[in-house]
Amino acid sequence: MKFIDDGTAGAVMHPSRFKILQLLRQSKEPLFVEQISKELHIHPRMVSHHLDVLQELGLVESRYEVVNLNGSKRGVAVRMCFATPKVDEVLRQIRESVG
């Protein structure tokens, strides 16, 4: 099993990373760190850390966009993230290896 053997599955099964991936998979649009943080009650710095790990593994992609938050007239750059198709393949392999 490719992803089981290379450590990707272990990274995915970390509880916070698994929750982040599930949230991103269910979302119809990319989410930014603060949205993920508020939804999952995980500190934004930890969300960023987990996203970095997931991105390095090719499970998440991100881009920076300027958005107006809370009615502000001034734009703020945020990291917009979304799950890649690789997540579904890794989860499929995990399910198959478990039983």
C-alpha positions in Angstrom: 0.0 0.0 0.0 1.7 3.1 -1.3 0.3 5.7 1.2 0.2 3.3 4.1 3.9 2.5 3.7 5.2 6.0 3.1 3.8 7.5 6.4 1.1 9.5 4.8 -1.6 7.4 6.4 -0.1 8.0 9.8 -0.1 11.7 9.3 -3.7 11.7 8.1 -4.8 9.7 11.2 -3.6 12.4 13.6 -6.9 13.5 15.2 -6.6 17.3 14.4 -5.4 16.6 10.8 -8.1 14.1 10.2 -10.7 16.7 11.4 -9.2 19.4 9.2 -9.2 17.1 6.1 -12.8 16.1 6.8 -13.9 19.7 7.0 -12.1 20.6 3.8 -13.5 17.6 2.0 -17.1 18.6 3.0 -16.7 22.2 2.2 -17.9 23.3 -1.3 -15.3 26.1 -1.3 -11.8 26.7 0.1 -11.6 27.7 3.7 -9.1 29.9 5.4 -7.2 29.2 8.7 -9.5 31.3 10.9 -12.6 29.5 9.5 -11.1 26.1 10.2 -9.9 27.2 13.6 -13.3 28.4 14.7 -15.2 25.5 13.3 -12.9 22.9 14.9 -11.9 24.8 18.0 -8.2 24.4 17.2 -5.8 27.3 17.7 -5.0 29.1 14.4 -1.3 28.5 14.8 -1.9 24.7 15.2 -4.2 24.8 12.2 -1.5 26.4 10.1 1.1 23.8 11.3 -1.2 20.9 10.4 -2.0 22.5 7.0 1.8 22.8 6.3 2.2 19.1 7.1 -0.8 18.1 4.9 0.3 20.4 2.1 3.8 18.9 2.1 2.2 15.4 1.7 0.1 16.7 -1.2 -3.2 16.3 0.7 -4.0 20.0 0.8 -3.4 22.9 -1.6 -3.5 26.5 -0.7 -3.4 29.9 -2.2 -3.4 33.4 -0.7 -6.3 35.7 -1.5 -7.2 39.2 -0.3 -10.6 39.3 1.4 -12.6 41.9 3.4 -13.4 40.5 6.8 -16.1 41.6 9.1 -17.2 44.5 6.9 -13.7 46.0 6.8 -12.9 48.3 3.9 -9.3 47.1 4.0 -8.5 43.7 2.5 -6.6 41.1 4.4 -4.5 38.3 2.8 -5.7 34.9 4.0 -4.5 31.4 3.2 -7.3 29.6 1.4 -7.1 25.8 1.6 -8.8 22.9 0.0 -8.3 19.1 0.0 -6.8 17.4 -3.0 -8.1 14.2 -4.6 -5.2 12.4 -3.0 -7.1 12.5 0.3 -9.8 10.2 -1.0 -7.2 7.7 -2.2 -5.3 7.7 1.1 -8.6 7.2 3.1 -9.6 4.4 0.7 -6.3 2.6 1.3 -6.6 3.1 5.1 -10.1 1.5 5.0 -8.9 -1.4 2.9 -5.9 -2.1 5.3 -8.1 -2.1 8.4 -10.6 -4.5 7.1 
